[in-house]
Amino acid sequence: MPAGSNRLAGMSTGEPRVPPIVSVVARSRTGKTTFLEALLPALKRRGLGVAVVKHHHHTSSFDTPGKDTHRIAEAGADLVLGISPVQVATFSREAGSGDLDAVIARHCAGYDLVLTEGYKRGDFPKIEVHRAERSGELLCDFDEMLALVTDAEWETDVPQFSLSDAEGVATLLAAWLDTPDETQAPLDLQFNVWLESDGEVAASRWRMELLSAVDEHGSITAGAEAMGVPYRVAWKKIHEMEERLGEQLLETQTGGPEGGGARLTDAGRDRVERMRLFCDRADRALRDISRDVFGTPPAT
């Protein structure tokens, strides 16, 4: 059974969530649409929100020429909505077939599952509908298949269902959606926080680490080297912090028998400790939220 596209694998951070996608494929006149008509109610009975993407091979519009919606779109509207008491139709100008993931992320976010009718050459797990009288061969390799719906028998470990067993396929899909993908790397929680003054960064986790490095190593030069940045970059960041926070963060000494040096002022030490405390608490809070939302804490 192909891996990598179940419900957990569909999660993302920041970008629109791409729901799990399964392609239902078949040769023409096999009964693919008829099977989908039986499968969709079975999935709905299991409480799943399902979107269906129909692959349209032609360059012509889905809309009907001569209809008001088509005339308005042709006049230049970027988006046309047709709204009736029972349906909302959306027509937008976009190159839809180039990046299916992006189109689905824009239009299908929030659904539990997306079924595509077609896209037999895509990388998504597939359910092939096969009828022996149409062909003695399959369109897909077994390692691409999530299930095989057929009126023949094949020697394979891929789950096989009769052409009338939409309920069985729905049960398989529901279980597949709830199965964690063991091939996927653990989610790693990443975030950043900073303080601003008039829209400019005044303090951040990294800048506080820079101050700590300067204090630990006794000079801006050594602290910058420990943080892997040039001296001029470190000096500029520290100067910006002092200017935007309105207080002196470092005490510096120049010359002398032991050379120049730098130490945190009391105000600087207080800033560093408060920022460290805030970041630690934010880390714990976000990991608790991650556990509540995703079920398990992300990798550390």
C-alpha positions in Angstrom: 0.0 0.0 0.0 1.6 3.4 -1.0 2.5 5.6 1.9 3.0 9.3 2.4 -0.4 10.8 1.9 -2.6 9.9 4.8 -4.2 12.4 7.1 -1.2 13.1 9.3 1.1 13.5 6.3 -1.3 16.2 5.0 -0.5 18.6 7.9 1.7 21.6 7.3 2.8 24.7 9.1 2.3 28.1 7.6 1.3 27.1 4.1 -2.4 26.2 3.3 -3.0 22.6 4.3 -3.1 20.2 1.3 -5.6 17.4 2.3 -4.8 13.8 1.5 -5.3 13.1 -2.2 -6.3 9.8 -3.8 -6.7 9.5 -7.6 -9.5 7.3 -8.9 -8.3 6.1 -12.3 -9.8 3.9 -15.1 -9.9 3.4 -18.8 -12.8 5.2 -20.5 -16.2 3.5 -20.3 -15.1 1.4 -17.3 -17.6 2.9 -14.9 -15.3 5.2 -12.9 -17.9 7.9 -12.4 -20.6 5.3 -11.5 -18.3 3.9 -8.9 -17.6 7.4 -7.5 -21.4 8.0 -7.3 -21.6 5.0 -5.0 -18.4 5.7 -3.0 -19.1 9.3 -2.1 -22.3 8.6 0.0 -20.4 5.8 1.7 -17.6 8.2 2.7 -20.1 10.8 3.9 -21.8 8.2 6.1 -18.4 7.8 7.8 -18.4 11.5 8.6 -15.7 12.5 6.0 -15.7 15.8 4.2 -14.8 14.9 0.6 -13.8 17.2 -2.3 -13.7 15.8 -5.9 -11.4 17.2 -8.6 -12.3 16.5 -12.2 -9.5 16.6 -14.7 -10.6 18.5 -17.8 -8.2 17.8 -20.6 -9.4 20.5 -22.9 -8.4 24.2 -23.0 -12.0 25.3 -23.1 -13.8 26.8 -20.1 -16.0 24.7 -17.8 -18.6 27.5 -18.0 -21.1 27.5 -20.8 -20.5 30.0 -23.6 -23.5 32.4 -23.8 -24.4 32.2 -20.1 -24.1 35.4 -18.1 -21.3 34.0 -15.9 -19.3 33.1 -19.0 -19.9 36.5 -20.6 -18.8 38.3 -17.4 -15.6 36.2 -17.2 -14.8 36.8 -20.8 -15.2 40.5 -20.2 -12.3 40.4 -17.7 -13.5 39.4 -14.3 -10.9 37.5 -12.4 -13.5 35.7 -10.3 -17.1 35.0 -10.9 -19.5 33.4 -8.4 -22.8 31.9 -9.4 -25.0 31.6 -6.4 -28.4 29.8 -6.2 -30.4 28.5 -3.2 -28.8 25.1 -3.5 -25.3 25.7 -5.0 -22.4 28.1 -5.4 -20.3 27.8 -8.5 -16.8 29.5 -8.7 -15.1 30.4 -11.9 -11.6 31.9 -11.6 -8.9 32.7 -14.1 -5.8 30.6 -13.3 -3.6 28.0 -14.8 -5.2 25.1 -13.0 -3.4 22.0 -14.3 0.2 23.0 -13.6 0.4 22.5 -9.8 -2.4 20.3 -8.5 -1.2 20.6 -4.9 -1.4 24.4 -5.1 -4.8 24.4 -6.6 -6.1 21.9 -4.0 -4.5 23.9 -1.2 -6.3 27.0 -2.4 -9.7 25.5 -3.0 -10.0 22.3 -0.8 -8.5 23.3 2.5 -10.5 21.9 5.4 -11.7 18.8 3.7 -10.7 15.3 5.0 -10.0 13.8 1.6 -9.7 14.9 -2.0 -10.5 12.4 -4.7 -9.3 13.2 -8.2 -11.0 11.7 -11.2 -8.1 11.0 -13.5 -4.5 12.1 -13.0 -3.4 8.5 -13.7 0.2 9.7 -14.2 0.3 11.7 -11.0 2.2 10.7 -7.8 -0.8 10.3 -5.6 -2.0 6.9 -4.3 -4.5 5.4 -6.7 -7.7 3.4 -6.7 -7.9 1.7 -10.1 -11.3 0.7 -11.4 -10.9 -2.2 -13.9 -13.4 -4.0 -16.0 -12.2 -7.2 -17.7 -14.2 -6.7 -20.9 -12.5 -3.3 -21.4 -8.9 -4.5 -21.0 -6.9 -7.4 -19.8 -4.2 -5.0 -18.5 -4.1 -2.5 -15.6 -3.2 1.1 -16.0 -1.1 1.3 -12.8 1.6 -0.7 -11.2 0.6 -2.4 -8.0 3.0 -0.3 -5.9 1.0 2.8 -6.9 -2.3 1.4 -5.8 -4.2 1.9 -2.6 -7.0 -0.5 -3.9 -8.1 -2.3 -7.0 -11.8 -2.4 -7.9 -12.3 -5.1 -10.5 -14.4 -7.9 -11.8 -11.3 -10.1 -12.3 -8.8 -11.6 -9.9 -5.2 -10.5 -9.7 -2.2 -12.0 -7.8 -1.3 -9.1 -5.6 -1.3 -8.0 -2.0 -3.2 -4.8 -3.0 -6.7 -4.9 -1.5 -9.2 -6.0 -4.2 -12.9 -5.1 -4.2 -15.8 -5.9 -6.6 -17.2 -3.2 -8.8 -20.2 -3.0 -6.5 -18.3 -2.9 -3.2 -18.1 0.9 -2.6 -18.7 0.3 1.1 -15.6 -1.8 1.4 -13.5 0.8 -0.3 -14.9 3.5 1.9 -14.0 1.5 5.0 -10.5 1.1 3.6 -10.1 4.8 3.0 -11.4 5.8 6.4 -8.9 3.4 8.1 -6.1 4.7 5.8 -6.8 8.3 6.7 -6.5 7.5 10.4 -3.2 5.5 10.1 -0.1 7.5 10.9 2.5 7.4 8.1 5.5 5.7 9.6 7.7 6.8 6.6 7.2 10.5 7.4 9.8 12.3 9.5 8.5 13.7 12.9 7.1 17.2 12.8 9.6 19.7 14.2 8.0 22.7 15.9 9.8 26.0 14.8 8.9 29.5 15.8 10.5 32.8 16.6 9.5 35.7 18.8 10.9 39.3 19.0 10.1 42.7 20.4 9.6 45.7 18.2 9.8 49.4 18.6 8.1 51.5 15.9 8.1 48.5 13.6 11.8 47.7 14.0 13.2 44.7 15.9 14.4 45.8 19.3 15.0 42.4 20.9 14.9 38.8 19.8 16.0 35.4 21.0 19.1 35.5 18.8 20.0 39.0 19.9 19.8 38.0 23.5 22.0 35.0 22.8 24.5 37.4 21.2 24.5 39.6 24.4 25.0 36.4 26.5 27.9 35.4 24.3 29.6 38.8 24.6 29.2 38.6 28.4 30.5 35.1 28.7 33.5 35.7 26.5 34.3 39.2 27.8 34.3 41.1 24.5 32.2 41.9 21.4 34.9 40.4 19.2 34.9 37.1 21.0 31.2 37.0 21.4 30.7 37.6 17.7 33.1 34.9 16.9 31.2 32.4 19.1 28.0 33.4 17.4 29.6 33.0 13.9 29.0 36.6 12.8 31.4 39.4 11.9 32.3 41.9 14.6 30.7 44.8 12.7 27.4 42.8 12.5 27.4 42.1 16.2 28.3 45.7 17.1 25.4 47.0 14.9 22.8 44.6 16.4 23.8 45.6 19.9 23.8 49.3 19.1 20.3 48.9 17.6 19.0 47.1 20.7 20.3 49.8 23.0 18.9 52.6 20.8 15.4 51.0 20.4 15.1 49.8 24.0 16.4 53.1 25.4 18.9 51.7 27.8 22.5 50.7 28.0 22.9 46.9 27.7 26.8 46.6 27.7 29.6 48.2 29.6 32.6 48.4 27.3 36.3 49.1 28.1 38.9 50.1 25.5 42.7 49.7 25.7 44.5 49.0 29.0 47.1 46.2 29.7 44.5 43.5 29.2 42.9 45.0 26.1 39.2 46.0 25.6 36.3 44.2 27.1 32.5 44.2 27.5 30.1 43.0 30.1 26.3 43.1 30.6 25.0 46.0 32.6 22.3 45.2 35.2 19.7 46.4 32.7 21.2 44.1 30.0 21.3 41.1 32.3 17.6 41.8 33.3 16.7 41.9 29.6 18.5 38.7 28.8 16.9 36.8 31.7 13.4 38.1 30.9 13.7 37.2 27.2 15.0 33.7 28.1 12.2 33.2 30.5 9.6 34.3 28.0 11.0 32.1 25.2 11.1 29.1 27.6 7.5 29.6 28.5 6.5 30.1 24.9 8.3 26.8 24.0 6.3 24.9 26.6 3.0 26.6 25.7 3.4 25.9 22.0 4.4 22.3 22.6 1.2 21.9 24.7 -0.8 23.3 21.9 0.9 21.0 19.4 0.0 18.0 21.6 -3.6 19.1 21.8 -3.9 19.8 18.1 -1.8 17.0 16.6 -2.1 14.4 19.3 1.6 14.0 19.9 4.3 16.5 20.8 6.7 17.4 17.9 10.2 16.3 17.8 12.6 18.4 19.8 
